[in-house]
Amino acid sequence: MTTPGSDTEIRLRPGAVSWREADGEVIALDLATSDYLGVNAAGRVLWTRIADGTTEPALVDALQQEFGIDRERAATDVAAFLADARTRGLLEG
């Protein structure tokens, strides 16, 4: 597990999830539970960057740029998203 705000690369854990982006939405299937995962617009921004490999600070920057929100709110949203994805076992890093 990474320290919040660290520069450790975060990416999707291979074999944990099957996903695709269609019509601006992310459609994902948790392969361990067979649950479909839905994400909002912010989640789509985070998910696509995580799929390519990124860092927590880069995710915060991406939310700020995409939605014009302050850094504190972006950091809180990123932390919550990552915590949920880690709890589900979807991430490496």
N, C-alpha and C positions, 0 to 999 in steps of 0.2 A: 504494500500500500504506500502511496506517496504522501508526502507532507503537503498540506494545502498550500497552493501557490508555488510549488516546486517546478523546476524545469525538466522533470522526468517525463519522458514521452509516454503518452496515454494512447492506447489504441484498442479496438475491439479484440476480444480474445478469440482466436481462430476456433471454429467449430461451436461457438456458443450461440451464435445468432445468424439467421439468414435475413437479409434485408434488401430493399431496393428503394429508389426514389422515383416516384411517378407523379406527374402533375404537381410538382412542388411539395409533395408530402412524402414522409418516410413511412414505409410499411415494413415492419420487422416481426420476426417470429423467434421467440426464445426457444431454442432447440431442446433445452433441458426440461422445460415445463409444457411446451406446445402452446404457450400463451402468446397471443398477438399483442404487440406493444404499440401504443399510439403516442405520438409526441406532438406538441404544439409547435408554433412557428420558431420559437427560441430553441426548442429541442431539435428541430430539423437542422438549424445552423450548427448546433453542437455536435449532433450525430455525424453529419457529413464530414466535419473536421476530424473527429475522433477516428472515423473509418480510415482516414488518410494518415493518421498519426499526428499528434499535436501535444501541446503542454497546457496545463491549467491557466497560466497567464495569457497564453494565446487565445484560449476560449473566452476568457473575460474580455479581452480586446475585441474579439469578434462580435460578442453581444453588444458591447458599447457602440461599435461602428454600425451594426445592422439596425439597432433599435433606438439609438440615441439616449441610452439610460446612463445613470452615473455608475462609477466604478464599484461602489459598495453594493449596489443592487445587482449588478452583473456578477460580481464575485459570489454573492449569496445564491443567485440562481444557478451558477455553474456548480458550486459546492453541493447543492441539493440534487442536481441532475447526476453528478458523478457518484454521490453516495448511493442513490437508488440503483444506478447501473452496476456499481461494485457489489451491492447487496445481492443482486441477481446473478453475479458472477460473469458479467458480460465484458469486463475490461481487463487489460493487462497494463501494468504501470500505475 
